Amino acid sequence: KSFYSQILKPQIFSCSTMLQLEYSSQPFLLFGHGKSIHRMSLDGKNHRRLAAGTGSSILLDFHFREERLYWVFKLMFILQKLYSSDKHISGLTVDWVGNGVFWTSSRKGQIKKMDLNGKNERTILRHLSQPSFINVDPTHRFLFWLSGGSEIQRSDLSGQMKMTVLKLEEQLEVLSVDQEDKRLFWVQLGLQGERLFASCDYSGNSLHIIDLSQSLGISVFLENVYYTDAAAGVIRKINKYTGGRPVDVNDKPMVKPPVDIKVVHPLIQPMADTSSPFPGCNDQSGSCVNVCSRLEELGVCQCSEGFALSNHGTHCEDVNECAHWNHGCSLGCENIPGSYFCTCPKGYTLLPDGRTCQEITPCGGIMKCGHGCIATEHGAVCVCPEGSVLQEDGHTCTGCSSADRGGCSQLCSSITPSRWECGCLPGYRLHQDGKRCIATGPPAFLIVANLMDVRRMNPDGTEEQTLVKEPRGTILALDFDPVYHRVYFASISQRTIERVDLNTGSREVLISDGLDSPEGLAIDWVHHRMYWTDRSKSAVDCSTLDGLKRKTVVKEGLEEPRGIAVHPQAKKLFWTDTGAQPVVESATLEGSSRVIIASTGLMSPTGLTIDFTDDRLFWCDQKRGLIETAALDGSDRRVLMENQVGRPFDLAVFEDRLWISEWEHQQIRSVHKRTGQKLQRIHGSLVQPASVVVVHPLAKPGANVCLHLNGGCAQKCESNLGLSHCSCLPHFTLSADGKSCLSVSSSNVTAAPFLLFLYSSNLFSIILSLCVPLSDQNDCYSLHCAVNARCVLDAENPRCLCQEGFTGDGQTCLGKVMFITSLKATSQPSMDVTTRHHNSNSAEKCPSSHDAYCLYHGVCVYFPEIKSYACKSRRLVLKQTSEDNVSEISVTDESMSETTTTSVPRVRPLSIVLFAHGHIFTYTFKFVHIYLNKCPSHLQKI
């Protein structure tokens, strides 16, 4: 992506026209619209385009004094550009005081800065969690941005003094700064999927929820918040103090949804107060870093060590110490705001002087060190890799580069060689201890195969209940499908594979023949396949989730396969073999490219599981009482526990815990997945626990829950982090349950059912009248529906609905052009169909964006009184010629001398398809004409 700048006045405007803005102080809006950037007055007038070809995904900002516009997009072919190699820019802001551009890189977790002349690009913050929507207040020298989707963070303009302003459970989507009141405004996703406006002060206090929003961008000016409503195609404003009913800025809906938005006015970009008797200092010492002293009569900025006074003399800038002969470092040097640190290449370690690197050598077996030793005058000393420090025992290391990952559950980012910071993956939040990651969403629970039944319980063993009674066999293997919410289990005595629905309790047998001893079972929830091991047949087989299309995946060289696990994202299959040569092995989902994960030190490897957050494999050895872990390719193999759990059979992992079913005491235990410590006994009256799985939306990532019943959504469904997020089509709004959609009563557009049919390699469509239930006319009397409207029931409430061929709000209905065709197979006199049109003189010409709104050379017009578009009247003539039984459609216009004719092939009796009201119908032609004034009575729903 690149930054592009353009003078705010395009070439069609004169320079004086735009310069008057500064003196007349007339504010206006900047916003992305389609693949261009537009401007509009705050009253919705003077709508015009400023820049074309800017791309559809736009992040924009401006520099008022320089009269320049900046935006981010993928294409690189127009105007002056400030180039950056970043490919994942997630936020953009312009510092109009320091004349710089800041941007966030979500993938790299960085904030960068560049001068407006395109020079001096530098990184001011690293190791952030998905930063986005950056904003600047240069008068108070603050940067604000969204972090990790649920936090608002800030720092000064040099990247120092970073802190978390606010941390919420909800997902945050958009951020804007109100410099007048020193408040932050954002849009957050509520628990039911609704979007809310909210605000707080610069310190995260005085939290205020304002109102509902469907915004893609917000901007604060004076007492209002201006925001874009993509669904309605309008820009709206709402009072930032009281909320209330939003007001449309533009009366005419836009064809393309408006995106990022900015209000342009001098008050939005105020300059620093130069009238202060101490111009170098402010009340927060924000114009100077760390130190702001008042010497003699005037305030003077003084910079702390590692910073130098800027050319303006009003703030401090970081000094790059590493640019001066590595600042004494023997090998490597890395600059950070206000300081630096020395680094060493792989195989070397930094000595206590912090500058000199020395080669790491083997310890020679004299002492046990986690990383190696260095020779000193006092003998060999243990050392740690860069990013880790030696613990008090003098042997083990802790930090991002060590086995314990610095105590972090998931992400660990090195800040200096001896300091690090923990972070979490999407869907998890950092615990108050700053190390553990806690899964968001519903609480997790365990499902356990209990030999004679299937149990469900909390992770601590409480609230136990039986899911499958009368199993008709011995159950050792089971797994869970997060998409369809079904538990699959295998019986070795009945030689069957069954499944049960967690929602309905319905149960069905999938496979009942060709099984001998199915002791391991795994569900691929992404590719919708089922894999199982058969110890007696020495094979790994698979089928669809319905038990169809069975085939053997792995056979050669297997002896007694037992445990099995699948990694859909890596497209890998893992299993254990307890035969004469015990082994842990992997292959592709088709059984090819087999790789041995572990083959030494094994006696009876039974269960195994995958930690998807770390991409690590865990397995247990029942005879040795051993729990081991390794990377997915078999590297970094480590013993987690030995002789602490009696006869472990299977295991499951989630968050920081590992659950183990063991047969010696018929119980389930849990342990920390990295340290093997904090062993806990999970209470439960179990007969003999076997397979165990954890159920949570994040336990099996990548599940598209929208595939099953559309995720419970009435219209649109988006699967995110194992949960369904519902939304609605245009002219509908999400109801309080977060699933169903309600029709917007103020909508001027009525979705009509239509027919599609294919004939002679051509696709034809016919609009039909709406088939909706009529309301009691006594309920409709007070509505005063138009002549061309009817009263219908909408959620048991009567409302006026324009008949097909007309558009409007029901009280006023205007004619519109329709495509009507005759389906007569024999000769027929010409039929004349002329559309009605509005006779009011208030009709306006549509903007250029609606040039393609009307078919058949129609002229688009706009009626302000009903806020609706329509097409100028046309004459549509349908003629049937006797020659070759070919129908013709002719379109004529009083203002045109030519006639456009399109041939339609002869139509024989045929079947077509109707799409209407979320259903699909079949329709068979056995008559001459389609009449458009009533619904056909013999539609068949399929």
Buried (B, 14 or more C-beta within 10 A) or exposed (E): BBBBBBBBBBEEEEEEEBEEBEEEEEBBBBBBBBBBBBBBBBEBEEBEBBBEEBBBEBBBBBBBEBBBBBBBBEEEEEEEBBEBEBEEBBBBBBBBBBBBBBBBBBEBBBBBBBBBEBEEBBBBBBBBBBBBBBBBBBBBBBBBBBBBBBBBBBBBBBBBBBEEBBBBEBBBBBBBBBBBBEBBBBBBBEEEBBBBBBBBBBEBEEEBEBBBBBBBBBBBBEEBBBBBBBBBBBBBBBBBEEBEEBEBBBEBBBBBBBBBBBBBBBEBBBEBEEEBEBBBBBEEBBBBBBBBEEEEEEBBBBBEEBBEBBEEEBBBBBBBBBEEEBBBBBBBBBBBBBBBBBBBEEEBBBBEEEBBBBEBEEBEEEEEBBBBBBEEEEEBBBBBBBBBBBBEEEBBBBBBBBBBBBBBBBBBBBBBBBBBBBBBBBBBBBBEEEBBBEBBEEEBBBBBBBBBBBBBBBBEBEEBEEBBEEBEBBBBBBBBBBBBBBBBBBBBEBBBBBBBBBEEEEBEEBBEEEBEBBBBBBBBBBEBBBBBBBBEBBBBBBBEBEBEEEEEBBEEEBEBBBBBBBBBEBEBBBBBBBBEEBBBBBBBBEBEEEBEBBBEEBEBBBBBBBBBBBEBBBBBBBBBBBBBBBBBEBEEBEEBBEEBBEBBBBBBBBBBBBBBBBBEEBBBBBBBBBEBEEEBEBEBEBEBBBBBBBBBBBBBBEBBBBBBEBBBBBBBBBBEBBBBBBBBEBBBBBBEEBBBBBBBBEBBBBBBBBBEBEBEEEEBEBBBBBBBEEBEEEEBEEBEBBEBBBBBBBEEEBBBBBBBBBBBBBEBBBBBBBEBBBBBBEEBEEBEBEBEBBEEEEBEEBBEBBEEBBEBBBBBBBBEEBBBBBBBBBBBBBBBEEEEBEBBBBBBBEEEEEEEEEEBBBBEEEEBBBEBEEEEBEBEBEEEEBEBEEBBEEBEEE
